[in-house]
Amino acid sequence: MPKRSISQRTGDQAEHLAQGAFLDAPNWICRTQSHDFGIDLEAELIDITDGFEELSGALVKIQVKGTLKPIFKNRGYYIRLKTDYLKYANQFRVPVLLLLVNVRSKEIHYLWLQEYLIGREDILYGAKSVLVKVPEENVLNHSFGHQLPEIALGVTSGSQLMAVQKLFEVFSSKYDRKALELASGLLEHLGEGGHVSIFNGTIDKLIKRGPHLSRVGSQEFGKILVDLTRRFGDKLSAEQVLKMVVRGDTYSWAGLDGLLGLYDGFPDHAKALNLARRFDEIELYELSWYCRFREAHAQLASMSIWGQISKLETAFPTGSGVLFIPDEARDYCYSKWPNRADMIYLQSLHFKEPSAQHMDEGSDGEN
């Protein structure tokens, strides 16, 4: 005889309760999704005029999770979700709501997944699953008249941030500099959090392109990263910078462009992140050299360094010895910089035996 598990029964009950809650709300209709690819229901906001319901086209997608005994602490309910599912939900252009349904009490709480992920994109590339907190105050039956319509209509602060994200995606694909500058201005207007989300999204796209990105592709992403780090670099952590630059046992050309922008825009913040030491620890000595080089000439932006490369000090200690640009390579660096930017310096580096004085100075600089 066919059998149904307790979890399947709980899931069916939860979906019926969720759909019934929307159908009982006067300003919503709710439809089941015939093929369950992580979306169980679709709800649409309606207008009622003269006794007739008019569809608005304002939608939310819904994933239902049923439970018999929810985990409650710190004024919220916790549920474990697969990161692959969160990635999928984050790609939707309409809001995706997670409904956590207590089938015993019939209480339903919700979480707008895309808004939850703003500034938390790092969790998408860590463990296979994460604990997600559904706030205690997000009670579904109390939200049909105000909060949920605003989410569906796209008039919340989260909606605004996501709209700017989409602008970045569209305009960065062909690198429309003016449009990106306008979008960056919108981020500044919206306040804290948006720049981190855009930065993380850009890095995620760069990583998805894989380790063998063409120089043309690197230049496209590099221009975007330079713009972002010059404008918002003072808000970035060392971990975010490493994620931007490091690719296994090597580094990204586009990421180096972003590092260039960070030192151009916020040299003091870049130095405070202690990036040279961090790169030494993972044996990316060329990048350690680059950070020391830029910090030694912190008063100069990358363009000025290019113009003065023939006379600047370039010998700096790293975890594997002193690296420097030989005098005979400086004209080459100057001629190639317009096409390769600061990558040409790293490609021209040579080792020389570190003196005891140099190494002592390097150690003192790290403490």
VEXDREN-2710 file (C-alpha; in Angstrom, 1 decimal):
% VEXDREN-2710
k/r/px/py/pz
1/MET/0.0/0.0/0.0
2/PRO/1.2/3.6/-0.7
3/LYS/2.6/5.3/2.4
4/ARG/2.9/8.9/3.3
5/SER/5.6/10.1/5.8
6/ILE/4.8/12.4/8.7
7/SER/6.9/15.1/7.1
8/GLN/4.9/14.9/3.8
9/ARG/1.7/15.2/5.8
10/THR/3.1/18.2/7.6
11/GLY/4.1/19.8/4.3
12/ASP/0.6/19.2/2.8
13/GLN/-1.1/20.7/5.8
14/ALA/1.2/23.7/5.8
15/GLU/0.6/24.4/2.1
16/HIS/-3.2/24.2/2.6
17/LEU/-3.0/26.6/5.6
18/ALA/-0.8/29.0/3.7
19/GLN/-3.1/29.1/0.7
20/GLY/-6.2/29.4/2.9
21/ALA/-4.7/32.4/4.6
22/PHE/-4.2/34.3/1.3
23/LEU/-7.6/33.3/0.1
24/ASP/-9.2/34.6/3.3
25/ALA/-7.5/37.9/2.8
26/PRO/-9.8/40.4/1.0
27/ASN/-7.1/41.9/-1.3
28/TRP/-5.3/38.7/-2.4
29/ILE/-5.7/35.7/-4.6
30/CYS/-3.5/32.6/-4.4
31/ARG/-2.6/30.0/-7.0
32/THR/-0.8/26.7/-6.6
33/GLN/2.2/26.0/-8.8
34/SER/1.8/22.8/-10.8
35/HIS/5.5/22.0/-10.8
36/ASP/7.3/22.4/-7.5
37/PHE/10.8/23.7/-8.2
38/GLY/11.1/25.4/-4.8
39/ILE/8.0/27.5/-5.3
40/ASP/4.7/26.2/-3.9
41/LEU/2.3/29.1/-4.4
42/GLU/1.9/32.4/-6.2
43/ALA/-0.1/35.2/-4.7
44/GLU/-1.3/38.3/-6.5
45/LEU/-2.5/41.6/-5.1
46/ILE/-6.0/42.6/-6.3
47/ASP/-8.1/45.7/-6.4
48/ILE/-11.8/45.6/-5.6
49/THR/-14.0/48.1/-7.3
50/ASP/-17.8/48.0/-7.4
51/GLY/-17.9/44.5/-6.3
52/PHE/-15.4/43.2/-8.9
53/GLU/-11.9/42.0/-8.4
54/GLU/-9.2/43.5/-10.7
55/LEU/-5.9/41.8/-11.0
56/SER/-2.9/44.1/-10.4
57/GLY/0.0/42.1/-11.7
58/ALA/1.8/42.6/-8.4
59/LEU/3.0/39.1/-7.4
60/VAL/4.9/37.3/-4.7
61/LYS/6.2/33.8/-5.1
62/ILE/5.9/31.5/-2.0
63/GLN/7.9/28.6/-0.6
64/VAL/6.1/26.9/2.3
65/LYS/7.9/25.1/5.1
66/GLY/5.7/23.3/7.6
67/THR/6.8/22.4/11.2
68/LEU/5.3/20.7/14.2
69/LYS/7.8/22.2/16.6
70/PRO/9.5/25.4/15.5
71/ILE/12.9/26.5/16.9
72/PHE/12.3/29.8/18.7
73/LYS/15.1/32.0/20.2
74/ASN/16.2/35.7/20.1
75/ARG/12.7/36.8/19.0
76/GLY/12.7/34.7/15.9
77/TYR/12.1/31.3/14.4
78/TYR/15.0/29.4/12.9
79/ILE/14.9/27.1/9.9
80/ARG/17.6/25.5/7.9
81/LEU/17.6/26.2/4.2
82/LYS/19.9/24.9/1.4
83/THR/22.2/27.6/0.0
84/ASP/21.4/26.3/-3.6
85/TYR/17.8/27.2/-2.9
86/LEU/18.7/30.6/-1.6
87/LYS/20.7/31.2/-4.8
88/TYR/17.7/30.2/-6.9
89/ALA/15.4/32.5/-4.9
90/ASN/17.8/35.4/-5.2
91/GLN/17.6/35.2/-9.0
92/PHE/13.9/36.0/-9.2
93/ARG/12.8/39.4/-10.3
94/VAL/9.6/39.1/-8.2
95/PRO/9.7/38.8/-4.4
96/VAL/10.1/35.3/-3.0
97/LEU/8.5/34.8/0.5
98/LEU/9.4/31.9/2.8
99/LEU/6.3/31.0/4.9
100/LEU/7.1/29.1/8.1
101/VAL/3.8/27.4/9.1
102/ASN/3.3/25.9/12.5
103/VAL/0.7/23.2/11.6
104/ARG/-0.3/22.7/15.3
105/SER/-1.0/26.4/16.3
106/LYS/-1.7/27.4/12.6
107/GLU/0.5/30.4/13.1
108/ILE/2.3/31.6/9.9
109/HIS/5.4/33.8/9.8
110/TYR/7.2/35.0/6.7
111/LEU/10.6/36.1/5.5
112/TRP/11.3/38.0/2.2
113/LEU/14.3/36.0/1.0
114/GLN/15.9/38.5/-1.4
115/GLU/15.8/41.3/1.1
116/TYR/17.2/39.0/3.8
117/LEU/20.2/38.2/1.4
118/ILE/21.1/41.9/0.9
119/GLY/24.6/42.3/2.3
120/ARG/24.7/38.6/3.2
121/GLU/25.6/37.2/-0.2
122/ASP/28.7/35.5/1.3
123/ILE/26.5/32.8/2.9
124/LEU/25.6/31.6/-0.6
125/TYR/29.1/30.4/-1.2
126/GLY/29.9/28.8/2.2
127/ALA/28.2/25.8/3.7
128/LYS/25.6/23.7/1.8
129/SER/22.9/24.9/4.2
130/VAL/22.4/27.8/6.6
131/LEU/20.1/28.6/9.6
132/VAL/17.8/31.5/8.6
133/LYS/16.0/33.6/11.1
134/VAL/12.3/34.4/10.5
135/PRO/11.5/37.4/12.7
136/GLU/8.8/37.0/15.3
137/GLU/7.0/40.2/14.2
138/ASN/6.6/39.0/10.6
139/VAL/3.1/37.5/11.2
140/LEU/1.4/36.7/7.9
141/ASN/-2.2/37.5/9.0
142/HIS/-1.1/40.9/10.3
143/SER/0.6/41.8/7.0
144/PHE/-1.9/41.4/4.2
145/GLY/-3.1/45.0/4.3
146/HIS/0.2/46.9/4.4
147/GLN/3.6/45.1/4.5
148/LEU/2.9/42.5/1.9
149/PRO/1.3/44.9/-0.6
150/GLU/4.4/47.1/-0.3
151/ILE/6.7/44.1/-1.0
152/ALA/4.6/43.1/-4.0
153/LEU/4.4/46.6/-5.4
154/GLY/8.1/47.2/-5.0
155/VAL/7.9/50.3/-2.8
156/THR/10.1/49.2/0.2
157/SER/13.7/50.2/0.8
158/GLY/14.7/46.6/0.0
159/SER/13.0/46.9/-3.4
160/GLN/14.9/50.1/-4.1
161/LEU/18.2/48.4/-3.3
162/MET/17.3/45.5/-5.6
163/ALA/16.3/47.8/-8.4
164/VAL/19.7/49.4/-8.2
165/GLN/21.3/46.0/-8.3
166/LYS/19.4/45.3/-11.5
167/LEU/20.7/48.6/-12.9
168/PHE/24.2/47.5/-12.1
169/GLU/23.7/44.2/-13.8
170/VAL/22.2/45.8/-17.0
171/PHE/24.7/48.6/-17.3
172/SER/27.8/46.7/-16.3
173/SER/27.2/44.1/-19.0
174/LYS/28.3/46.7/-21.6
175/TYR/30.0/49.0/-19.1
176/ASP/28.0/52.1/-19.4
177/ARG/30.1/54.4/-17.2
178/LYS/27.6/57.2/-17.0
179/ALA/24.8/54.9/-16.0
180/LEU/27.0/53.2/-13.4
181/GLU/27.9/56.5/-11.9
182/LEU/24.2/57.4/-11.6
183/ALA/23.5/54.0/-10.0
184/SER/26.3/54.6/-7.5
185/GLY/24.8/57.9/-6.7
186/LEU/21.5/56.2/-6.0
187/LEU/23.3/53.8/-3.6
188/GLU/24.8/56.8/-1.7
189/HIS/21.3/58.2/-1.5
190/LEU/19.8/55.0/-0.2
191/GLY/22.4/54.8/2.6
192/GLU/24.2/52.0/4.4
193/GLY/24.2/48.4/3.1
194/GLY/23.5/48.9/-0.6
195/HIS/27.1/49.3/-1.7
196/VAL/28.1/46.1/0.1
197/SER/25.3/44.2/-1.7
198/ILE/26.4/45.6/-5.1
199/PHE/30.0/44.8/-4.4
200/ASN/29.2/41.3/-3.3
201/GLY/27.0/40.8/-6.3
202/THR/29.7/41.9/-8.7
203/ILE/32.3/39.7/-7.1
204/ASP/29.9/36.7/-7.2
205/LYS/29.4/37.3/-10.9
206/LEU/33.2/37.5/-11.4
207/ILE/33.7/34.2/-9.6
208/LYS/31.0/32.5/-11.6
209/ARG/32.9/33.3/-14.8
210/GLY/35.6/30.9/-13.6
211/PRO/39.4/31.1/-13.4
212/HIS/40.1/31.5/-17.1
213/LEU/38.5/34.9/-17.7
214/SER/39.8/36.6/-20.8
215/ARG/41.7/39.9/-20.5
216/VAL/38.7/41.6/-22.2
217/GLY/36.4/40.1/-19.6
218/SER/38.8/41.0/-16.8
219/GLN/38.9/44.6/-18.1
220/GLU/35.1/44.8/-18.0
221/PHE/34.9/43.6/-14.5
222/GLY/38.0/45.6/-13.5
223/LYS/36.4/48.9/-14.5
224/ILE/33.4/48.2/-12.4
225/LEU/35.4/47.2/-9.4
226/VAL/37.6/50.3/-9.7
227/ASP/34.5/52.5/-9.7
228/LEU/33.0/50.6/-6.7
229/THR/36.2/50.6/-4.6
230/ARG/37.1/54.2/-5.3
231/ARG/33.6/55.2/-4.1
232/PHE/32.8/52.7/-1.4
233/GLY/36.1/51.1/-0.5
234/ASP/36.2/52.5/3.0
235/LYS/33.3/50.2/3.9
236/LEU/35.1/47.0/2.8
237/SER/36.6/44.4/5.2
238/ALA/39.9/42.5/4.6
239/GLU/37.9/39.4/3.9
240/GLN/35.9/41.1/1.1
241/VAL/39.1/42.4/-0.4
242/LEU/40.6/38.9/-0.4
243/LYS/37.5/37.5/-2.0
244/MET/37.8/40.1/-4.7
245/VAL/41.4/39.4/-5.5
246/VAL/42.3/35.8/-4.6
247/ARG/41.6/32.8/-6.8
248/GLY/43.0/29.7/-5.2
249/ASP/46.8/29.9/-5.3
250/THR/46.8/32.9/-7.8
251/TYR/44.9/36.2/-8.2
252/SER/42.4/37.9/-10.5
253/TRP/43.4/40.6/-12.9
254/ALA/40.0/42.2/-12.4
255/GLY/40.4/41.9/-8.6
256/LEU/43.8/43.7/-8.8
257/ASP/42.0/46.5/-10.6
258/GLY/39.7/46.7/-7.6
259/LEU/42.6/46.8/-5.3
260/LEU/44.0/49.6/-7.3
261/GLY/40.8/51.5/-6.8
262/LEU/40.8/50.9/-3.1
263/TYR/44.3/52.4/-2.7
264/ASP/43.4/55.3/-5.0
265/GLY/40.3/56.1/-3.0
266/PHE/41.1/55.1/0.5
267/PRO/44.8/54.5/1.1
268/ASP/44.6/54.9/4.9
269/HIS/41.7/52.3/5.1
270/ALA/43.6/50.0/2.8
271/LYS/46.7/50.2/5.0
272/ALA/44.6/49.6/8.1
273/LEU/43.4/46.3/6.7
274/ASN/47.0/44.9/6.9
275/LEU/46.6/43.4/3.5
276/ALA/50.4/42.9/2.9
277/ARG/50.5/40.5/5.9
278/ARG/47.4/38.7/4.7
279/PHE/48.8/38.1/1.3
280/ASP/52.1/36.9/2.8
281/GLU/50.2/34.4/4.8
282/ILE/48.7/32.8/1.7
283/GLU/51.9/33.1/-0.2
284/LEU/50.8/35.6/-2.8
285/TYR/54.0/37.6/-2.5
286/GLU/53.5/39.8/-5.5
287/LEU/50.3/41.1/-3.9
288/SER/52.1/41.6/-0.7
289/TRP/54.7/43.7/-2.6
290/TYR/51.9/45.6/-4.3
291/CYS/50.3/46.6/-1.0
292/ARG/53.7/47.8/0.4
293/PHE/54.4/49.6/-2.8
294/ARG/51.1/51.5/-2.8
295/GLU/51.4/52.2/1.0
296/ALA/54.9/53.6/0.6
297/HIS/53.6/56.0/-2.1
298/ALA/50.1/56.6/-0.5
299/GLN/50.1/60.2/-1.5
300/LEU/50.1/59.2/-5.2
301/ALA/47.1/57.8/-7.1
302/SER/47.7/55.1/-9.7
303/MET/47.9/57.6/-12.6
304/SER/50.6/59.6/-10.8
305/ILE/52.5/56.5/-10.0
306/TRP/52.5/55.5/-13.7
307/GLY/53.9/58.9/-14.6
308/GLN/56.7/58.7/-12.0
309/ILE/57.5/55.0/-12.2
310/SER/61.0/55.7/-13.5
311/LYS/62.1/57.3/-10.2
312/LEU/60.0/55.7/-7.4
313/GLU/61.3/53.3/-4.9
314/THR/60.1/49.8/-5.8
315/ALA/62.1/47.5/-3.5
316/PHE/60.0/46.2/-0.6
317/PRO/60.2/43.1/1.6
318/THR/57.7/40.3/1.4
319/GLY/57.3/37.0/3.2
320/SER/59.7/35.3/0.7
321/GLY/62.2/38.1/0.2
322/VAL/62.6/41.6/-1.3
323/LEU/60.8/42.2/-4.6
324/PHE/61.6/45.1/-6.9
325/ILE/61.2/46.4/-10.4
326/PRO/64.6/46.5/-12.1
327/ASP/65.6/49.8/-13.7
328/GLU/65.7/48.3/-17.1
329/ALA/62.1/47.3/-16.8
330/ARG/60.7/50.7/-15.9
331/ASP/60.3/52.0/-19.4
332/TYR/58.5/48.8/-20.3
333/CYS/56.1/49.3/-17.4
334/TYR/55.5/52.9/-18.5
335/SER/54.7/51.9/-22.1
336/LYS/52.4/49.0/-21.2
337/TRP/50.5/50.5/-18.2
338/PRO/47.7/52.1/-20.3
339/ASN/46.6/48.6/-21.4
340/ARG/47.6/46.5/-18.4
341/ALA/47.3/49.0/-15.5
342/ASP/49.1/47.9/-12.3
343/MET/49.3/44.3/-13.4
344/ILE/52.4/45.3/-15.5
345/TYR/54.3/46.1/-12.2
346/LEU/53.6/42.6/-10.9
347/GLN/54.7/41.0/-14.1
348/SER/58.0/42.9/-14.0
349/LEU/59.0/42.0/-10.4
350/HIS/62.3/40.3/-9.6
351/PHE/63.7/38.9/-6.3
352/LYS/66.9/40.1/-4.7
353/GLU/68.5/39.0/-1.5
354/PRO/66.9/40.7/1.5
355/SER/69.2/42.5/3.8
356/ALA/68.9/42.0/7.5
357/GLN/68.0/45.7/7.8
358/HIS/65.2/45.3/5.2
359/MET/63.7/42.3/6.9
360/ASP/63.9/43.9/10.3
361/GLU/62.1/47.0/8.9
362/GLY/59.4/44.7/7.4
363/SER/58.8/43.0/10.7
364/ASP/58.5/46.3/12.5
365/GLY/56.0/47.5/10.0
366/GLU/53.8/44.5/10.6
367/ASN/53.6/45.0/14.4
END
